[in-house]
């Protein structure tokens, strides 16, 4: 495989376990899902979002949220 082929394939779906953020989004009701998506689109730090999720018993690492926000997770 050439470098050009590897770079072209970089946009392909990433392999690995399912992104936990997609599972969280699927489990939330519509209002909470919209709130979380709005937080992702904001400049609010992922650490603050993780703390807010923890208050409603959703445990997720801020690094996981950051990866999802950057589009570097398996949702990609």
For each residue, the residues with C-beta under 8 A, 3 or more apart:
1: 5 6
2: 5 6
3: 6 7
4: 7 8
5: 1 2 8 9
6: 1 2 3 9 10
7: 3 4 10
8: 4 5 11
9: 5 6 12
10: 6 7
11: 8
12: 9
13: 74 76
14: 72 73 74 76
15: 74
16: 74
17: 74
18: 22 23 74
19: 22 23 64 68 73 74 75
20: 23 24 60 64
21: 24 25 60 64 65 68 73 75
22: 18 19 25 26 68 73 75
23: 18 19 20 26 27
24: 20 21 27 28 36 53 58 60
25: 21 22 28 33 36 37
26: 22 23
27: 23 24
28: 24 25 32 33 36
29: 32 33
30: 33 34
31: 34 35
32: 28 29 35 36 56
33: 25 28 29 30 36 37
34: 30 31 37 38
35: 31 32 38 39
36: 24 25 28 32 33 39 40 49 53
37: 25 33 34 40 41
38: 34 35 41 42
39: 35 36 42 44 49 52
40: 36 37 49 65 68 69
41: 37 38
42: 38 39
43:
44: 39 48 49
45: 48 49 62
46: 49 50 62 63 65 66 69
47: 50 51 62
48: 44 45 51 52
49: 36 39 40 44 45 46 52 53 62 65
50: 46 47 53 54 60 61 62 65
51: 47 48 54 55
52: 39 48 49 55 56
53: 24 36 49 50 56 58 59 60
54: 50 51 57 58 59
55: 51 52
56: 32 52 53
57: 54
58: 24 53 54
59: 53 54
60: 20 21 24 50 53 64 65
61: 50 64 65
62: 45 46 47 49 50 65 66
63: 46 66 67
64: 19 20 21 60 61 67 68 73
65: 21 40 46 49 50 60 61 62 68 69
66: 46 62 63 69 70
67: 63 64 70 72 73
68: 19 21 22 40 64 65 71 72 73 75
69: 40 46 65 66
70: 66 67
71: 68 75 76
72: 14 67 68 76
73: 14 19 21 22 64 67 68 76
74: 13 14 15 16 17 18 19
75: 19 21 22 68 71
76: 13 14 71 72 73
